[in-house]
Amino acid sequence: MDYKILNKIPEKNLEFKSTTSKKWKHDLLNFFKDKTTGNCLEIGTNLGWTSLALSSIFNQVYTIEQNKTILSRAKSHCKTANNIEFIEGDAYSDFTYMSLPNCFNLVVIDCVHTYEAVINDINRALSFKNPDSPIYIAFDDYSHPSSKGVKEAIDYSIKGGLKFETHIGEKEGFKVNRLDNSYFCLTGPEGIILSYE
């Protein structure tokens, strides 16, 4: 596990406002320091900065992105990592997942931020659970002020039987600047990790 990888990754701000914060990545690395780290699936590559951090934890990272331009930039950002498989495809199409392994230790969900999409992502993640071990699911934007569907879907899933493990990332009030001079502040914890036995 290489915490130095974080020195190569920009903070969640301006051009990179849609990535996870450095603290989110650091907390995730910390959480997995004593856990099985075979395969990881990332639903929503964005610019690849989270993918790069995941590559320092897991033996193999599979990451899905539909936008060709964004995927090209992500590949460039991750060129030093040789254990990331970039998959160009629709995260909501079964076809996209046909060539993936049957089981993952972690699924990172940071894709479409509606309630329905996040529920779909959670159900997809659970389909990759190894029957002999827990599966972990990590989320970004749990407290994004304009993505309330994420929190609603996560809270619903906890009530439905998923186990809360920990919050990760920045705290309430963390300010993220946008390129148009506007900004947003988190209304609570940035991220959260759940598990299912």
C-alpha positions as CSV (number, residue, x, y, z in Angstrom):
1,M,0.0,0.0,0.0
2,D,1.6,3.2,-1.2
3,Y,0.5,6.4,0.5
4,K,3.0,8.3,-1.6
5,I,0.7,7.9,-4.6
6,L,-1.4,10.7,-3.1
7,N,1.4,13.1,-3.8
8,K,0.8,12.6,-7.5
9,I,-3.0,13.3,-7.3
10,P,-4.6,16.7,-7.2
11,E,-7.1,17.9,-4.6
12,K,-10.8,17.9,-5.2
13,N,-11.1,21.5,-6.6
14,L,-11.6,23.6,-9.7
15,E,-10.8,21.4,-12.8
16,F,-10.8,18.3,-10.6
17,K,-13.9,19.2,-8.5
18,S,-15.6,15.9,-9.5
19,T,-12.9,13.6,-8.1
20,T,-12.8,12.4,-4.6
21,S,-10.7,14.4,-2.1
22,K,-7.2,13.4,-1.1
23,K,-8.6,12.6,2.4
24,W,-11.3,10.3,0.9
25,K,-8.5,8.4,-0.9
26,H,-6.3,8.4,2.2
27,D,-9.1,7.1,4.4
28,L,-9.9,4.3,1.8
29,L,-6.3,3.2,1.8
30,N,-6.3,3.1,5.6
31,F,-9.5,1.1,5.7
32,F,-8.1,-1.6,3.4
33,K,-4.6,-1.9,5.0
34,D,-5.7,-5.1,6.9
35,K,-8.2,-6.5,4.4
36,T,-8.2,-8.6,1.2
37,T,-7.3,-6.5,-1.8
38,G,-7.6,-8.7,-4.8
39,N,-10.0,-7.1,-7.3
40,C,-11.7,-3.7,-7.3
41,L,-14.5,-2.4,-9.6
42,E,-15.0,1.3,-10.1
43,I,-18.3,2.4,-11.6
44,G,-17.5,5.8,-12.9
45,T,-13.9,6.5,-13.9
46,N,-14.1,10.2,-14.4
47,L,-10.5,11.5,-14.8
48,G,-8.8,8.5,-13.2
49,W,-7.4,10.0,-10.1
50,T,-9.4,7.7,-7.8
51,S,-8.5,4.8,-10.1
52,L,-4.8,5.6,-9.6
53,A,-5.2,5.6,-5.8
54,L,-7.1,2.3,-6.0
55,S,-4.2,0.8,-8.1
56,S,-1.9,1.2,-5.1
57,I,-4.2,-0.9,-2.9
58,F,-5.7,-3.6,-5.1
59,N,-4.0,-6.2,-7.3
60,Q,-6.3,-5.4,-10.2
61,V,-8.7,-2.4,-10.8
62,Y,-11.4,-2.5,-13.4
63,T,-13.0,0.9,-14.1
64,I,-15.9,1.8,-16.3
65,E,-16.4,5.1,-18.2
66,Q,-18.7,5.9,-21.2
67,N,-17.2,9.2,-22.3
68,K,-14.3,8.6,-24.6
69,T,-12.6,12.0,-24.1
70,I,-12.7,11.6,-20.3
71,L,-11.5,8.0,-20.5
72,S,-8.5,9.1,-22.6
73,R,-7.5,11.7,-20.0
74,A,-7.9,9.1,-17.3
75,K,-5.6,6.7,-19.1
76,S,-3.0,9.5,-19.4
77,H,-3.3,10.3,-15.6
78,C,-2.8,6.6,-14.8
79,K,0.0,5.8,-17.2
80,T,2.3,4.8,-14.4
81,A,0.0,2.0,-13.2
82,N,-0.1,-1.3,-15.0
83,N,-2.9,-2.9,-13.0
84,I,-5.9,-0.8,-14.2
85,E,-8.2,-2.1,-16.9
86,F,-10.2,0.7,-18.5
87,I,-13.6,-0.3,-19.9
88,E,-15.4,2.0,-22.2
89,G,-19.1,1.3,-21.8
90,D,-22.4,2.2,-20.3
91,A,-22.4,1.5,-16.6
92,Y,-26.1,0.6,-16.8
93,S,-25.8,-2.0,-19.6
94,D,-25.3,-5.7,-18.7
95,F,-23.1,-6.0,-21.8
96,T,-20.4,-3.7,-20.2
97,Y,-19.9,-6.2,-17.4
98,M,-19.7,-9.4,-19.4
99,S,-16.0,-9.9,-19.4
100,L,-15.4,-9.0,-15.8
101,P,-14.4,-11.3,-13.0
102,N,-17.3,-12.9,-11.0
103,C,-16.2,-11.4,-7.6
104,F,-14.8,-8.2,-6.3
105,N,-13.6,-7.2,-2.8
106,L,-14.6,-3.6,-3.3
107,V,-16.9,-1.7,-5.6
108,V,-16.5,2.1,-5.8
109,I,-19.7,3.8,-6.9
110,D,-19.4,7.4,-8.3
111,C,-21.5,7.5,-11.4
112,V,-25.0,8.9,-12.1
113,H,-26.2,10.6,-8.9
114,T,-29.9,9.9,-9.0
115,Y,-31.6,7.7,-6.4
116,E,-32.6,5.2,-9.1
117,A,-29.1,5.0,-10.6
118,V,-27.4,4.5,-7.2
119,I,-29.8,1.8,-6.2
120,N,-29.0,0.1,-9.6
121,D,-25.3,0.5,-8.9
122,I,-25.6,-1.0,-5.4
123,N,-27.6,-4.0,-6.7
124,R,-24.9,-4.4,-9.4
125,A,-22.2,-4.4,-6.8
126,L,-23.9,-7.0,-4.7
127,S,-24.0,-9.3,-7.7
128,F,-20.2,-9.5,-7.5
129,K,-20.1,-10.7,-3.9
130,N,-17.9,-13.7,-3.2
131,P,-20.1,-16.1,-1.2
132,D,-17.2,-16.8,1.2
133,S,-16.3,-13.2,2.1
134,P,-17.8,-9.8,2.6
135,I,-18.1,-7.2,-0.2
136,Y,-17.4,-3.5,0.5
137,I,-19.0,-0.7,-1.4
138,A,-17.5,2.8,-1.2
139,F,-19.3,6.0,-2.3
140,D,-18.4,9.6,-3.0
141,D,-20.8,12.5,-2.8
142,Y,-22.7,11.2,0.2
143,S,-23.3,14.8,1.3
144,H,-23.1,16.7,-2.0
145,P,-25.7,19.5,-1.7
146,S,-27.1,19.0,-5.2
147,S,-26.9,15.2,-5.4
148,K,-29.3,14.2,-2.6
149,G,-30.3,11.0,-4.4
150,V,-27.0,9.5,-3.5
151,K,-27.6,9.8,0.2
152,E,-31.2,8.7,-0.1
153,A,-30.2,5.5,-1.9
154,I,-27.4,4.7,0.6
155,D,-29.6,5.4,3.6
156,Y,-32.3,3.2,2.1
157,S,-29.8,0.4,1.6
158,I,-28.6,0.6,5.1
159,K,-32.2,0.2,6.3
160,G,-32.5,-2.7,3.9
161,G,-29.5,-4.7,5.4
162,L,-26.2,-3.2,4.2
163,K,-23.8,-2.6,7.1
164,F,-22.4,0.9,7.8
165,E,-18.6,0.6,8.2
166,T,-17.3,4.2,8.3
167,H,-17.5,7.6,6.8
168,I,-14.5,8.7,4.7
169,G,-13.2,11.9,3.3
170,E,-13.8,15.5,4.2
171,K,-16.3,16.7,6.7
172,E,-19.3,19.0,6.6
173,G,-18.4,22.4,5.4
174,F,-15.5,21.4,3.1
175,K,-15.5,23.9,0.2
176,V,-15.0,22.9,-3.4
177,N,-14.4,25.6,-6.0
178,R,-15.7,25.4,-9.5
179,L,-14.0,26.9,-12.6
180,D,-16.9,29.4,-13.1
181,N,-16.1,31.0,-9.7
182,S,-19.0,29.3,-7.9
183,Y,-18.5,26.7,-5.2
184,F,-20.3,24.2,-3.1
185,C,-19.8,23.0,0.5
186,L,-20.5,19.5,1.8
187,T,-23.5,19.2,4.0
188,G,-22.0,16.2,5.9
189,P,-19.4,13.5,5.4
190,E,-18.0,13.3,1.8
191,G,-18.0,9.5,1.5
192,I,-19.1,6.3,3.2
193,I,-18.2,2.6,3.1
194,L,-20.8,-0.1,3.5
195,S,-20.5,-3.8,3.5
196,Y,-22.5,-7.0,3.0
197,E,-21.7,-10.3,4.5
